[in-house]
Amino acid sequence: MKDGVIRRAMLEDIPVLEDLVRRSARSLLPAHYSAGQIEAALGPVFGVDVQLVRDGTTLVVVDGEDRILACGSWSRRRSLFGSDAHHSEAAEPLDPAVDAARIRAFFVDPGHARRGLGKALLEACEAAIREAGFGEVELVATLAGELLYSAHGYAETGRLGIEVRGVPALEAVRMRKGLKS
């Protein structure tokens, strides 16, 4: 990755992250989801989970002027996806001895897509997950994100429909990967 550096997100980054999520979803997901599905998912499904920022597990790629180009999170909490408005599961802590850590909320600025930012964030998240003592990681991928994750060793464990109000469910992919020490 030559477009920027990775740092932890800070609480003051949240408004920028919320804007990034909206722009990324509206620009990079229409090949896989309808405009209605995307708009309905913005907020409850595609959004910022402030708890992950507080936990220090949301990472961002920034350019030389500290502009956020991409974000991605890992989590030691049970929820697989969702924002503050809606978690897929309770946000209780996971046990590294028996549970898989989570990869969550990867979004890239549309002007910086396909430049390795997602890969760099994924590698940084996996390193942090290993350091936290987890041996496995799981996630729920959008259809667009499935390509990134499968290219980096994640295997599909099932498909699901994420219910959002007033539109057909968003098809998503559960994926898992074992991490080598």
MDAnalysis code that builds the backbone (N, CA, C; Angstrom):
import MDAnalysis as mda
import numpy as np

u = mda.Universe.empty(543, n_residues=181, atom_resindex=np.repeat(np.arange(181), 3), trajectory=True)
u.add_TopologyAttr("name", ["N", "CA", "C"] * 181)
u.add_TopologyAttr("resid", np.arange(1, 182))
u.add_TopologyAttr("resname", ["MET", "LYS", "ASP", "GLY", "VAL", "ILE", "ARG", "ARG", "ALA", "MET", "LEU", "GLU", "ASP", "ILE", "PRO", "VAL", "LEU", "GLU", "ASP", "LEU", "VAL", "ARG", "ARG", "SER", "ALA", "ARG", "SER", "LEU", "LEU", "PRO", "ALA", "HIS", "TYR", "SER", "ALA", "GLY", "GLN", "ILE", "GLU", "ALA", "ALA", "LEU", "GLY", "PRO", "VAL", "PHE", "GLY", "VAL", "ASP", "VAL", "GLN", "LEU", "VAL", "ARG", "ASP", "GLY", "THR", "THR", "LEU", "VAL", "VAL", "VAL", "ASP", "GLY", "GLU", "ASP", "ARG", "ILE", "LEU", "ALA", "CYS", "GLY", "SER", "TRP", "SER", "ARG", "ARG", "ARG", "SER", "LEU", "PHE", "GLY", "SER", "ASP", "ALA", "HIS", "HIS", "SER", "GLU", "ALA", "ALA", "GLU", "PRO", "LEU", "ASP", "PRO", "ALA", "VAL", "ASP", "ALA", "ALA", "ARG", "ILE", "ARG", "ALA", "PHE", "PHE", "VAL", "ASP", "PRO", "GLY", "HIS", "ALA", "ARG", "ARG", "GLY", "LEU", "GLY", "LYS", "ALA", "LEU", "LEU", "GLU", "ALA", "CYS", "GLU", "ALA", "ALA", "ILE", "ARG", "GLU", "ALA", "GLY", "PHE", "GLY", "GLU", "VAL", "GLU", "LEU", "VAL", "ALA", "THR", "LEU", "ALA", "GLY", "GLU", "LEU", "LEU", "TYR", "SER", "ALA", "HIS", "GLY", "TYR", "ALA", "GLU", "THR", "GLY", "ARG", "LEU", "GLY", "ILE", "GLU", "VAL", "ARG", "GLY", "VAL", "PRO", "ALA", "LEU", "GLU", "ALA", "VAL", "ARG", "MET", "ARG", "LYS", "GLY", "LEU", "LYS", "SER"])
u.atoms.positions = np.array([
    [0.855, -1.171, 0.000],
    [0.000, 0.000, 0.000],
    [0.898, 1.230, 0.000],
    [0.760, 2.041, -1.000],
    [1.573, 3.250, -1.082],
    [0.745, 4.522, -0.930],
    [-0.589, 4.371, -0.763],
    [-1.468, 5.536, -0.690],
    [-1.575, 6.159, 0.690],
    [-1.060, 5.523, 1.739],
    [-1.244, 6.092, 3.059],
    [-0.649, 5.238, 4.146],
    [-0.977, 5.593, 5.382],
    [-0.534, 4.848, 6.555],
    [-1.762, 4.456, 7.370],
    [-1.585, 3.436, 8.190],
    [-2.679, 2.932, 9.023],
    [-2.492, 3.463, 10.441],
    [-3.605, 3.919, 11.009],
    [-3.634, 4.319, 12.415],
    [-4.975, 3.910, 13.001],
    [-5.060, 3.945, 14.321],
    [-6.341, 3.678, 14.989],
    [-7.285, 4.852, 14.776],
    [-8.551, 4.542, 14.603],
    [-9.566, 5.594, 14.523],
    [-9.755, 6.202, 15.904],
    [-10.107, 7.470, 15.904],
    [-10.372, 8.190, 17.151],
    [-11.837, 8.627, 17.156],
    [-12.357, 8.918, 18.326],
    [-13.753, 9.334, 18.420],
    [-14.047, 10.541, 17.535],
    [-13.106, 11.464, 17.417],
    [-13.339, 12.642, 16.581],
    [-13.390, 12.307, 15.086],
    [-12.999, 11.080, 14.712],
    [-13.083, 10.639, 13.313],
    [-14.493, 10.174, 12.930],
    [-15.363, 9.965, 13.897],
    [-16.660, 9.336, 13.623],
    [-17.467, 10.054, 12.540],
    [-17.613, 11.379, 12.539],
    [-18.376, 12.008, 11.448],
    [-17.768, 11.730, 10.067],
    [-16.456, 11.704, 9.975],
    [-15.789, 11.405, 8.699],
    [-16.032, 9.949, 8.319],
    [-15.983, 9.055, 9.293],
    [-16.239, 7.640, 9.026],
    [-17.676, 7.423, 8.555],
    [-18.633, 8.106, 9.180],
    [-20.025, 7.976, 8.751],
    [-20.203, 8.428, 7.305],
    [-19.536, 9.512, 6.935],
    [-19.597, 9.985, 5.548],
    [-18.929, 8.986, 4.608],
    [-17.785, 8.450, 5.008],
    [-17.080, 7.451, 4.200],
    [-17.961, 6.234, 3.947],
    [-18.635, 5.746, 4.982],
    [-19.512, 4.582, 4.847],
    [-20.594, 4.863, 3.810],
    [-21.241, 6.010, 3.912],
    [-22.317, 6.347, 2.958],
    [-21.782, 6.417, 1.520],
    [-20.667, 7.125, 1.326],
    [-20.122, 7.280, -0.033],
    [-19.658, 5.942, -0.590],
    [-19.009, 5.153, 0.232],
    [-18.517, 3.850, -0.204],
    [-19.673, 2.928, -0.592],
    [-20.669, 2.817, 0.275],
    [-21.805, 1.929, -0.001],
    [-22.543, 2.359, -1.259],
    [-22.810, 3.647, -1.386],
    [-23.560, 4.133, -2.542],
    [-22.788, 3.998, -3.847],
    [-21.486, 4.020, -3.790],
    [-20.688, 3.953, -5.011],
    [-20.226, 2.538, -5.357],
    [-19.852, 1.745, -4.345],
    [-19.207, 0.457, -4.612],
    [-20.129, -0.756, -4.494],
    [-21.335, -0.574, -3.983],
    [-22.230, -1.722, -3.804],
    [-23.350, -1.871, -4.829],
    [-23.630, -0.873, -5.695],
    [-24.771, -1.011, -6.611],
    [-24.692, -2.186, -7.586],
    [-23.539, -2.737, -7.830],
    [-23.461, -3.910, -8.701],
    [-24.055, -5.152, -8.026],
    [-24.234, -5.076, -6.703],
    [-24.690, -6.245, -5.947],
    [-26.026, -6.064, -5.244],
    [-26.385, -4.815, -4.956],
    [-27.615, -4.526, -4.225],
    [-28.349, -3.379, -4.895],
    [-29.657, -3.352, -4.728],
    [-30.449, -2.258, -5.301],
    [-30.218, -0.976, -4.503],
    [-30.539, 0.149, -5.115],
    [-30.425, 1.443, -4.421],
    [-31.286, 1.439, -3.161],
    [-32.467, 0.840, -3.242],
    [-33.343, 0.760, -2.073],
    [-32.737, -0.058, -0.946],
    [-32.101, -1.174, -1.281],
    [-31.453, -1.993, -0.264],
    [-30.308, -1.227, 0.400],
    [-29.507, -0.549, -0.412],
    [-28.371, 0.202, 0.131],
    [-28.861, 1.298, 1.070],
    [-29.849, 2.060, 0.638],
    [-30.347, 3.156, 1.474],
    [-30.952, 2.626, 2.773],
    [-31.685, 1.517, 2.687],
    [-32.287, 0.940, 3.887],
    [-31.230, 0.391, 4.844],
    [-30.124, -0.095, 4.296],
    [-29.064, -0.675, 5.121],
    [-28.142, 0.382, 5.732],
    [-28.108, 1.584, 5.122],
    [-27.281, 2.648, 5.700],
    [-27.841, 3.001, 7.070],
    [-27.019, 2.911, 8.044],
    [-27.454, 3.133, 9.430],
    [-27.459, 1.829, 10.187],
    [-28.458, 0.965, 9.993],
    [-28.483, -0.247, 10.806],
    [-27.425, -1.293, 10.425],
    [-27.161, -1.483, 9.160],
    [-26.220, -2.510, 8.720],
    [-24.886, -1.884, 8.316],
    [-24.925, -0.910, 7.442],
    [-23.712, -0.207, 7.007],
    [-23.602, 1.066, 7.837],
    [-22.736, 1.047, 8.807],
    [-22.589, 2.202, 9.670],
    [-21.423, 2.029, 10.620],
    [-21.204, 3.019, 11.444],
    [-20.099, 3.026, 12.391],
    [-20.572, 2.428, 13.713],
    [-19.783, 1.527, 14.258],
    [-20.015, 0.990, 15.594],
    [-19.031, 1.704, 16.522],
    [-19.530, 2.670, 17.264],
    [-18.680, 3.497, 18.117],
    [-17.947, 2.647, 19.157],
    [-18.556, 1.552, 19.589],
    [-17.888, 0.686, 20.570],
    [-16.542, 0.187, 20.032],
    [-16.487, -0.115, 18.738],
    [-15.227, -0.598, 18.163],
    [-14.179, 0.507, 18.121],
    [-14.614, 1.733, 17.902],
    [-13.676, 2.861, 17.955],
    [-13.174, 3.004, 19.391],
    [-14.073, 2.927, 20.360],
    [-13.669, 3.017, 21.771],
    [-12.731, 1.875, 22.159],
    [-12.996, 0.683, 21.612],
    [-12.145, -0.480, 21.904],
    [-10.757, -0.353, 21.278],
    [-10.590, 0.577, 20.362],
    [-9.304, 0.731, 19.675],
    [-9.086, -0.279, 18.572],
    [-10.182, -0.887, 18.076],
    [-10.051, -1.921, 17.054],
    [-10.541, -1.479, 15.680],
    [-10.894, -0.217, 15.530],
    [-11.198, 0.325, 14.208],
    [-9.942, 1.011, 13.706],
    [-9.512, 0.600, 12.523],
    [-8.314, 1.157, 11.910],
    [-8.705, 1.971, 10.692],
    [-7.905, 2.959, 10.378],
    [-8.133, 3.771, 9.189],
    [-6.839, 3.908, 8.415],
    [-6.972, 4.051, 7.112],
    [-5.851, 4.420, 6.256],
    [-5.994, 5.908, 6.014],
    [-4.913, 6.645, 6.281],
    [-4.927, 8.089, 6.074],
    [-3.817, 8.472, 5.093],
    [-4.067, 9.563, 4.373],
    [-3.041, 10.070, 3.466],
    [-2.117, 11.014, 4.237],
    [-1.200, 11.668, 3.542],
    [-0.224, 12.555, 4.164],
    [-0.827, 13.748, 4.876],
    [-2.074, 14.060, 4.565],
    [-2.767, 15.172, 5.230],
    [-3.777, 14.673, 6.263],
    [-3.654, 13.410, 6.665],
    [-4.515, 12.758, 7.654],
    [-5.969, 12.650, 7.201],
    [-6.212, 12.644, 5.884],
    [-7.559, 12.394, 5.358],
    [-7.789, 10.895, 5.336],
    [-8.949, 10.475, 5.817],
    [-9.267, 9.051, 5.889],
    [-9.672, 8.543, 4.518],
    [-8.958, 7.506, 4.048],
    [-9.202, 6.908, 2.740],
    [-9.965, 5.585, 2.833],
    [-9.871, 4.921, 3.982],
    [-10.521, 3.621, 4.166],
    [-10.575, 3.314, 5.652],
    [-11.493, 2.420, 6.008],
    [-11.583, 1.990, 7.403],
    [-11.923, 0.506, 7.447],
    [-11.573, -0.105, 8.537],
    [-11.903, -1.500, 8.786],
    [-11.702, -1.786, 10.257],
    [-12.473, -2.722, 10.766],
    [-12.405, -3.032, 12.191],
    [-12.220, -4.522, 12.408],
    [-11.686, -4.834, 13.563],
    [-11.752, -6.193, 14.073],
    [-12.403, -6.078, 15.438],
    [-12.916, -7.177, 15.933],
    [-13.636, -7.099, 17.188],
    [-13.432, -8.330, 18.032],
    [-13.391, -8.079, 19.321],
    [-13.370, -9.154, 20.308],
    [-14.745, -9.276, 20.960],
    [-15.758, -8.768, 20.239],
    [-17.147, -8.820, 20.724],
    [-17.979, -9.732, 19.810],
    [-19.063, -10.247, 20.346],
    [-19.863, -11.272, 19.667],
    [-20.509, -10.805, 18.358],
    [-20.969, -9.589, 18.267],
    [-21.698, -9.128, 17.086],
    [-20.851, -9.265, 15.817],
    [-21.471, -9.763, 14.758],
    [-20.780, -9.968, 13.479],
    [-20.880, -8.771, 12.545],
    [-21.929, -7.978, 12.688],
    [-22.090, -6.812, 11.818],
    [-23.084, -5.861, 12.457],
    [-23.176, -4.690, 11.878],
    [-24.137, -3.701, 12.320],
    [-23.470, -2.495, 12.944],
    [-24.240, -1.431, 13.026],
    [-23.751, -0.181, 13.592],
    [-24.291, -0.024, 15.007],
    [-24.096, 1.162, 15.560],
    [-24.674, 1.450, 16.873],
    [-26.186, 1.268, 16.855],
    [-26.793, 1.535, 15.714],
    [-28.248, 1.455, 15.597],
    [-28.768, 0.021, 15.659],
    [-27.942, -0.950, 15.282],
    [-28.398, -2.340, 15.256],
    [-27.195, -3.273, 15.199],
    [-27.033, -4.092, 16.228],
    [-26.007, -5.136, 16.210],
    [-26.653, -6.459, 15.832],
    [-25.905, -7.298, 15.132],
    [-26.448, -8.603, 14.763],
    [-26.619, -9.499, 15.986],
    [-25.791, -9.309, 16.996],
    [-25.852, -10.082, 18.228],
    [-25.451, -9.165, 19.368],
    [-25.516, -9.670, 20.581],
    [-25.078, -8.883, 21.731],
    [-23.598, -8.529, 21.576],
    [-23.202, -7.427, 22.181],
    [-21.822, -6.958, 22.063],
    [-20.936, -7.492, 23.187],
    [-21.327, -8.609, 23.762],
    [-20.530, -9.175, 24.859],
    [-19.169, -9.657, 24.360],
    [-18.175, -9.703, 25.242],
    [-16.821, -10.098, 24.832],
    [-16.728, -11.574, 24.427],
    [-15.806, -11.836, 23.540],
    [-15.502, -13.198, 23.104],
    [-14.331, -13.744, 23.926],
    [-14.223, -15.057, 23.984],
    [-13.120, -15.727, 24.665],
    [-12.154, -16.248, 23.603],
    [-10.929, -15.711, 23.533],
    [-9.987, -16.153, 22.496],
    [-9.687, -17.655, 22.522],
    [-9.883, -18.294, 23.665],
    [-9.605, -19.723, 23.764],
    [-10.624, -20.571, 23.016],
    [-11.845, -20.046, 22.840],
    [-12.886, -20.855, 22.198],
    [-13.613, -20.153, 21.056],
    [-13.536, -18.825, 20.993],
    [-14.283, -18.063, 19.998],
    [-13.366, -17.536, 18.897],
    [-13.964, -17.238, 17.765],
    [-13.265, -16.566, 16.668],
    [-13.472, -15.062, 16.805],
    [-12.419, -14.294, 16.571],
    [-12.552, -12.839, 16.526],
    [-13.382, -12.479, 15.300],
    [-13.754, -11.224, 15.197],
    [-14.584, -10.768, 14.087],
    [-13.844, -9.729, 13.256],
    [-14.094, -9.763, 11.947],
    [-13.699, -8.672, 11.042],
    [-14.997, -7.929, 10.759],
    [-14.951, -6.591, 10.827],
    [-16.168, -5.804, 10.703],
    [-15.928, -4.529, 9.914],
    [-16.953, -4.064, 9.233],
    [-17.075, -2.697, 8.721],
    [-15.897, -2.191, 7.896],
    [-15.627, -2.849, 6.789],
    [-14.596, -2.375, 5.863],
    [-15.249, -1.506, 4.795],
    [-14.766, -0.286, 4.656],
    [-15.273, 0.649, 3.654],
    [-14.108, 1.446, 3.090],
    [-14.121, 1.655, 1.777],
    [-13.045, 2.367, 1.087],
    [-13.631, 3.557, 0.342],
    [-12.923, 4.673, 0.401],
    [-13.319, 5.844, -0.381],
    [-13.373, 5.429, -1.845],
    [-14.465, 5.712, -2.544],
    [-14.584, 5.288, -3.945],
    [-13.425, 5.755, -4.829],
    [-12.833, 6.892, -4.549],
    [-11.713, 7.384, -5.332],
    [-10.413, 6.657, -5.071],
    [-10.401, 5.770, -4.069],
    [-9.193, 5.024, -3.720],
    [-9.425, 3.516, -3.740],
    [-10.523, 3.087, -4.345],
    [-10.849, 1.659, -4.423],
    [-9.836, 0.927, -5.301],
    [-9.642, -0.332, -4.959],
    [-8.783, -1.247, -5.713],
    [-7.325, -0.785, -5.799],
    [-6.853, -0.230, -4.682],
    [-5.449, 0.187, -4.589],
    [-4.732, -0.518, -3.442],
    [-5.333, -1.567, -2.902],
    [-4.696, -2.337, -1.838],
    [-4.994, -1.863, -0.428],
    [-5.875, -0.883, -0.276],
    [-6.169, -0.372, 1.060],
    [-6.901, -1.409, 1.909],
    [-7.868, -2.087, 1.307],
    [-8.596, -3.135, 2.028],
    [-7.665, -4.255, 2.451],
    [-6.791, -4.664, 1.564],
    [-5.824, -5.721, 1.881],
    [-4.925, -5.294, 3.035],
    [-4.419, -4.068, 2.992],
    [-3.545, -3.577, 4.055],
    [-4.282, -3.540, 5.398],
    [-5.537, -3.077, 5.393],
    [-6.324, -3.063, 6.627],
    [-6.589, -4.475, 7.132],
    [-6.901, -5.383, 6.226],
    [-7.168, -6.763, 6.615],
    [-5.934, -7.377, 7.266],
    [-4.775, -7.165, 6.675],
    [-3.534, -7.698, 7.249],
    [-3.254, -7.093, 8.621],
    [-3.497, -5.802, 8.783],
    [-3.288, -5.146, 10.083],
    [-4.265, -5.681, 11.123],
    [-5.513, -5.877, 10.722],
    [-6.505, -6.437, 11.645],
    [-6.123, -7.859, 12.052],
    [-5.707, -8.674, 11.100],
    [-5.323, -10.049, 11.416],
    [-4.131, -10.084, 12.361],
    [-3.169, -9.197, 12.179],
    [-2.020, -9.134, 13.086],
    [-2.481, -8.788, 14.504],
    [-3.389, -7.836, 14.629],
    [-3.907, -7.447, 15.943],
    [-4.715, -8.585, 16.568],
    [-5.451, -9.316, 15.758],
    [-6.238, -10.452, 16.244],
    [-5.310, -11.535, 16.792],
    [-4.239, -11.835, 16.067],
    [-3.258, -12.808, 16.544],
    [-2.663, -12.341, 17.883],
    [-2.296, -11.061, 17.935],
    [-1.700, -10.507, 19.149],
    [-2.665, -10.589, 20.336],
    [-3.955, -10.507, 20.079],
    [-4.962, -10.611, 21.134],
    [-5.227, -12.059, 21.546],
    [-4.570, -13.008, 20.888],
    [-4.661, -14.402, 21.290],
    [-5.695, -15.246, 20.572],
    [-6.329, -14.697, 19.545],
    [-7.318, -15.465, 18.784],
    [-6.633, -16.298, 17.707],
    [-7.140, -17.509, 17.483],
    [-6.598, -18.382, 16.450],
    [-7.462, -18.459, 15.211],
    [-8.672, -17.903, 15.300],
    [-9.582, -17.913, 14.165],
    [-10.296, -16.577, 14.080],
    [-10.788, -16.306, 12.880],
    [-11.537, -15.075, 12.649],
    [-12.712, -15.398, 11.737],
    [-13.825, -14.727, 11.984],
    [-14.990, -14.902, 11.115],
    [-15.591, -13.545, 10.795],
    [-16.432, -13.535, 9.757],
    [-17.029, -12.285, 9.313],
    [-18.278, -12.567, 8.508],
    [-19.030, -11.508, 8.285],
    [-20.143, -11.542, 7.340],
    [-19.792, -10.527, 6.267],
    [-19.621, -11.018, 5.039],
    [-19.193, -10.174, 3.926],
    [-20.371, -9.763, 3.057],
    [-20.303, -8.529, 2.556],
    [-21.203, -8.154, 1.472],
    [-20.772, -8.953, 0.249],
    [-21.597, -8.956, -0.774],
    [-21.208, -9.655, -2.001],
    [-19.983, -9.008, -2.639],
    [-19.825, -7.705, -2.481],
    [-18.638, -7.022, -2.997],
    [-17.402, -7.387, -2.175],
    [-17.543, -7.474, -0.869],
    [-16.424, -7.794, 0.009],
    [-15.980, -9.243, -0.068],
    [-16.879, -10.110, -0.490],
    [-16.554, -11.538, -0.582],
    [-15.294, -11.767, -1.421],
    [-15.120, -10.999, -2.468],
    [-13.953, -11.166, -3.333],
    [-12.653, -10.882, -2.588],
    [-12.623, -9.805, -1.807],
    [-11.435, -9.471, -1.018],
    [-11.115, -10.589, -0.041],
    [-12.103, -11.011, 0.715],
    [-11.854, -11.989, 1.764],
    [-11.474, -13.363, 1.204],
    [-12.143, -13.804, 0.156],
    [-11.792, -15.110, -0.411],
    [-10.381, -15.085, -1.000],
    [-9.952, -13.957, -1.543],
    [-8.585, -13.836, -2.077],
    [-7.531, -13.902, -0.977],
    [-7.961, -13.729, 0.277],
    [-7.018, -13.741, 1.394],
    [-7.274, -14.892, 2.362],
    [-7.802, -15.989, 1.827],
    [-7.874, -17.222, 2.590],
    [-9.133, -17.472, 3.388],
    [-10.123, -16.616, 3.272],
    [-11.369, -16.841, 3.997],
    [-12.250, -17.797, 3.190],
    [-12.861, -18.741, 3.886],
    [-13.722, -19.727, 3.234],
    [-15.176, -19.474, 3.622],
    [-16.046, -19.633, 2.664],
    [-17.479, -19.470, 2.916],
    [-17.969, -20.572, 3.845],
    [-18.757, -20.182, 4.852],
    [-19.365, -21.159, 5.750],
    [-20.893, -21.140, 5.640],
    [-21.415, -20.225, 4.847],
    [-22.855, -20.167, 4.645],
    [-23.281, -18.830, 4.083],
    [-24.517, -18.780, 3.623],
    [-25.103, -17.543, 3.099],
    [-26.257, -17.163, 4.007],
    [-26.538, -15.883, 4.071],
    [-27.660, -15.422, 4.865],
    [-28.285, -14.205, 4.223],
    [-29.487, -13.935, 4.610],
    [-30.175, -12.732, 4.186],
    [-30.288, -11.796, 5.370],
    [-29.781, -10.596, 5.236],
    [-29.865, -9.607, 6.306],
    [-31.126, -8.789, 6.078],
    [-32.031, -8.877, 7.013],
    [-33.318, -8.188, 6.903],
    [-33.152, -6.700, 7.169],
    [-33.665, -5.899, 6.263],
    [-33.737, -4.460, 6.449],
    [-35.155, -4.035, 6.101],
    [-35.599, -2.999, 6.739],
    [-36.997, -2.574, 6.630],
    [-37.388, -2.167, 5.206],
    [-38.451, -2.794, 4.702],
    [-39.093, -2.346, 3.483],
    [-38.474, -2.782, 2.169],
    [-37.417, -3.603, 2.210],
    [-36.766, -4.047, 0.971],
    [-36.408, -5.523, 1.091],
    [-36.127, -6.177, -0.032],
    [-35.669, -7.566, 0.061],
    [-34.388, -7.668, 0.886],
    [-34.218, -8.782, 1.563],
    [-33.033, -9.003, 2.396],
    [-31.752, -8.870, 1.569],
    [-30.714, -8.365, 2.204],
    [-29.400, -8.254, 1.564],
    [-28.705, -9.602, 1.661],
    [-28.317, -10.157, 0.527],
    [-27.575, -11.403, 0.558],
    [-26.176, -11.114, 1.080],
    [-25.713, -11.957, 1.991],
    [-24.383, -11.805, 2.576],
    [-23.758, -13.186, 2.747],
    [-22.466, -13.204, 3.014],
    [-21.708, -14.455, 3.066],
    [-20.972, -14.554, 4.402],
    [-21.242, -15.621, 5.134],
    [-20.460, -15.901, 6.350],
    [-19.164, -16.544, 5.904],
    [-18.055, -16.087, 6.490],
    [-16.742, -16.598, 6.113],
    [-15.887, -16.780, 7.368],
    [-14.901, -17.659, 7.248],
    [-14.042, -17.984, 8.403],
    [-12.625, -18.275, 7.908],
    [-11.663, -18.015, 8.795],
    [-10.262, -18.279, 8.476],
    [-9.518, -18.611, 9.759],
    [-8.669, -19.645, 9.692],
    [-7.754, -19.924, 10.785],
    [-6.504, -19.081, 10.616],
    [-6.003, -18.572, 11.713],
    [-4.795, -17.743, 11.662],
    [-3.605, -18.543, 12.167],
    [-2.536, -18.506, 11.431],
    [-1.303, -19.170, 11.859],
    [-0.538, -18.210, 12.747],
    [0.091, -18.752, 13.760],
    [0.874, -17.922, 14.686],
    [2.118, -17.372, 14.049],
])
